[in-house]
Amino acid sequence: MPKPVTRRARAKPPKRATNAPDRETEQRILDAARAVFIRRGTAGARMQEIAREAGVNQALLHYYFRSKERLSDAVFKQVAAGLFPALIVTLGSDDSLDAKIERLVALYLDALTQSPFLPGYLLSEMHHHPERLPQMFAGAAGVNPALVLPQLLQKLGRQIDDAARAGTMRRIAPEQFVVNIISLCVFPFAARPLLGVAFGMDDARFARFIQQRKTELPAFVRNALRP
């Protein structure tokens, strides 16, 4: 007798035998995505190139992250998770303002050296998906920024007022204080192609420039705030 015709079973994703291999594969993909984002930027990156960099096929890449947007979100959260909690601790600490300036500059420059695509990614998100930013920052920092930042800025403002009364620093709004430092750290990475053309900076010279900036920038900020 002829065998009955049966419907072909729908292909299912491979079963996960253990959690460890999955985490290893996901991390390999995230590392590959970061490398490609550094080379191409998030807009110029292609899933095929990321899959090739990670040593996996493109179907597996889509199985783990579905789309480049989800993958870039995951890379951002991993990078930000190493940066934002440290920034919150620094701003909320009892360290002196000089120590906070040095620490903030070092944290930002180190993070951007490892992930220079970050400014471009954030600018793109702000322009195209501003509604996603609070959730992204909350997921990366582990806390809701809207609840934590006002307290941190109040403490920073009291420190600035104390220094101004002591005559060691001029008054400045804490928001301006933080934004000035962040802007001065971010600009060289956001304008990396421009610096290459204007100053003839190759990758090695740019790395030396950023290393020197770790010393120059805190001194510049302190001098700018002298009464």
Wavefront OBJ file of the C-alpha trace (Angstrom):
o trace
v 0.000 0.000 0.000
v 1.209 3.541 -0.667
v 2.242 5.434 2.419
v -0.162 8.150 3.517
v 0.888 11.655 2.648
v 1.751 13.635 5.759
v 2.500 17.287 6.190
v 6.113 18.148 6.629
v 6.799 19.171 10.195
v 7.680 22.818 10.620
v 11.350 23.301 11.358
v 11.970 24.170 14.989
v 14.899 26.037 16.504
v 17.524 23.723 17.960
v 16.883 22.760 21.553
v 19.162 24.326 24.065
v 20.970 21.580 25.861
v 22.568 23.787 28.497
v 22.687 27.494 29.229
v 26.477 27.825 29.074
v 26.917 27.170 25.323
v 24.069 29.608 24.574
v 25.703 32.354 26.597
v 29.006 31.660 24.868
v 27.400 31.906 21.429
v 25.502 35.071 22.323
v 28.660 36.670 23.700
v 30.624 35.700 20.589
v 27.936 37.360 18.460
v 27.941 40.473 20.674
v 31.740 40.710 20.472
v 31.584 40.336 16.694
v 28.854 42.976 16.430
v 30.901 45.404 18.482
v 33.920 44.842 16.206
v 31.825 45.436 13.079
v 30.110 48.483 14.595
v 33.540 49.964 15.286
v 34.559 49.409 11.656
v 31.295 50.360 9.951
v 29.168 52.212 12.497
v 25.775 50.797 13.426
v 24.149 52.181 10.254
v 26.777 50.678 7.946
v 27.012 47.295 9.663
v 25.473 44.277 7.935
v 24.178 41.140 9.621
v 26.068 38.972 7.121
v 29.372 40.563 8.102
v 28.569 40.184 11.810
v 27.722 36.512 11.298
v 30.997 35.978 9.436
v 32.935 37.776 12.190
v 31.266 35.594 14.842
v 31.826 32.373 12.899
v 28.121 31.500 12.756
v 25.615 31.305 9.934
v 23.192 34.154 9.393
v 20.169 32.032 10.331
v 21.635 31.433 13.795
v 22.368 35.139 14.154
v 18.717 35.931 13.405
v 17.600 33.173 15.773
v 19.396 34.843 18.675
v 18.734 38.508 17.887
v 16.056 38.654 15.134
v 17.258 41.964 13.666
v 20.159 44.388 13.604
v 18.149 46.766 15.781
v 17.801 44.160 18.529
v 21.460 43.278 18.211
v 22.563 46.905 18.463
v 20.299 47.321 21.502
v 21.948 44.323 23.151
v 25.450 45.640 22.429
v 24.494 49.070 23.779
v 23.057 47.607 26.981
v 26.177 45.530 27.549
v 28.460 48.546 27.037
v 26.243 50.856 29.089
v 25.939 48.330 31.903
v 29.671 48.690 32.452
v 29.530 52.498 32.323
v 26.337 53.896 33.826
v 26.428 52.209 37.242
v 30.007 53.457 37.702
v 28.912 56.980 36.721
v 26.054 56.863 39.224
v 28.391 55.676 41.982
v 30.904 58.424 41.123
v 28.326 61.225 41.117
v 26.781 59.984 44.353
v 30.048 59.484 46.209
v 31.549 61.735 48.891
v 34.685 62.248 46.811
v 35.923 65.772 46.185
v 34.873 67.607 43.020
v 38.418 67.288 41.657
v 38.288 63.525 42.155
v 34.873 63.334 40.515
v 36.097 65.276 37.487
v 39.068 62.920 37.042
v 36.895 59.838 37.504
v 34.139 60.977 35.117
v 36.662 61.796 32.392
v 38.450 58.461 32.805
v 35.192 56.469 32.775
v 33.890 58.117 29.616
v 37.145 58.056 27.670
v 37.797 54.418 28.543
v 34.251 53.391 27.586
v 34.350 55.298 24.289
v 37.802 53.953 23.444
v 36.368 50.438 23.718
v 33.108 51.357 21.927
v 33.676 54.409 19.688
v 30.414 53.723 17.836
v 28.425 54.618 20.974
v 27.946 58.384 20.316
v 26.701 57.738 16.790
v 24.358 55.034 18.010
v 22.865 57.251 20.724
v 22.433 60.180 18.342
v 20.618 57.913 15.895
v 18.339 56.601 18.630
v 17.593 60.118 19.886
v 16.562 61.224 16.396
v 14.624 58.154 15.300
v 13.392 56.459 18.507
v 13.452 58.991 21.371
v 10.689 57.116 23.172
v 12.988 54.115 23.644
v 15.770 55.966 25.463
v 14.343 55.922 29.028
v 13.769 52.171 28.869
v 17.213 51.565 27.364
v 18.969 53.602 30.048
v 16.923 52.003 32.814
v 17.801 48.534 31.527
v 21.486 49.387 31.258
v 21.835 51.214 34.580
v 19.621 48.864 36.553
v 17.634 51.821 37.914
v 15.263 54.426 36.532
v 17.395 57.491 35.666
v 14.402 59.792 36.231
v 14.335 58.700 39.874
v 18.068 58.654 40.568
v 19.492 61.618 38.632
v 17.642 64.391 40.526
v 19.115 63.122 43.817
v 22.602 62.892 42.349
v 22.364 66.399 40.884
v 21.159 67.797 44.206
v 24.174 66.337 45.983
v 26.515 67.582 43.267
v 24.907 71.024 43.471
v 25.517 71.179 47.231
v 29.178 70.311 46.672
v 29.504 73.039 44.053
v 27.825 75.581 46.358
v 30.163 74.629 49.214
v 33.203 75.068 46.944
v 31.869 78.421 45.691
v 31.366 79.677 49.241
v 34.898 78.548 50.102
v 36.193 80.553 47.142
v 37.792 77.577 45.378
v 35.315 77.359 42.493
v 32.777 79.535 40.749
v 29.130 78.557 40.824
v 27.775 76.475 37.971
v 24.549 74.524 37.652
v 25.190 70.816 38.278
v 23.525 69.951 34.957
v 25.942 72.268 33.157
v 28.865 70.759 35.080
v 27.968 67.208 33.981
v 27.059 68.075 30.383
v 30.267 70.063 29.887
v 32.394 67.100 30.945
v 30.413 64.594 28.867
v 30.520 66.832 25.776
v 34.265 67.328 25.989
v 34.741 63.562 26.265
v 32.331 62.595 23.495
v 33.269 65.124 20.805
v 36.590 63.570 19.666
v 34.845 60.238 19.070
v 31.787 61.775 17.380
v 34.103 63.851 15.164
v 36.730 61.151 14.600
v 36.701 61.435 10.760
v 37.015 65.229 10.995
v 40.008 64.972 13.323
v 41.623 62.550 10.913
v 41.324 65.048 8.048
v 42.109 68.197 10.046
v 45.059 66.870 12.060
v 46.179 63.871 10.023
v 45.333 61.481 12.862
v 45.596 57.795 12.084
v 44.379 55.255 14.636
v 47.668 55.230 16.564
v 47.828 59.026 16.829
v 44.174 59.196 17.852
v 44.792 56.641 20.622
v 47.707 58.728 21.908
v 45.554 61.855 21.707
v 42.843 60.251 23.870
v 45.403 58.970 26.360
v 46.816 62.491 26.704
v 43.285 63.850 27.051
v 42.816 61.855 30.264
v 45.299 64.249 31.858
v 44.622 67.430 29.906
v 40.839 67.445 30.167
v 40.479 67.325 33.988
v 43.036 70.138 34.281
v 41.136 72.166 31.673
v 37.811 71.720 33.518
v 39.314 72.646 36.893
v 40.965 75.773 35.464
v 37.746 76.789 33.703
v 35.870 76.657 37.016
v 38.344 78.672 39.062
v 36.809 81.870 40.501
l 1 2 3 4 5 6 7 8 9 10 11 12 13 14 15 16 17 18 19 20 21 22 23 24 25 26 27 28 29 30 31 32 33 34 35 36 37 38 39 40 41 42 43 44 45 46 47 48 49 50 51 52 53 54 55 56 57 58 59 60 61 62 63 64 65 66 67 68 69 70 71 72 73 74 75 76 77 78 79 80 81 82 83 84 85 86 87 88 89 90 91 92 93 94 95 96 97 98 99 100 101 102 103 104 105 106 107 108 109 110 111 112 113 114 115 116 117 118 119 120 121 122 123 124 125 126 127 128 129 130 131 132 133 134 135 136 137 138 139 140 141 142 143 144 145 146 147 148 149 150 151 152 153 154 155 156 157 158 159 160 161 162 163 164 165 166 167 168 169 170 171 172 173 174 175 176 177 178 179 180 181 182 183 184 185 186 187 188 189 190 191 192 193 194 195 196 197 198 199 200 201 202 203 204 205 206 207 208 209 210 211 212 213 214 215 216 217 218 219 220 221 222 223 224 225 226 227
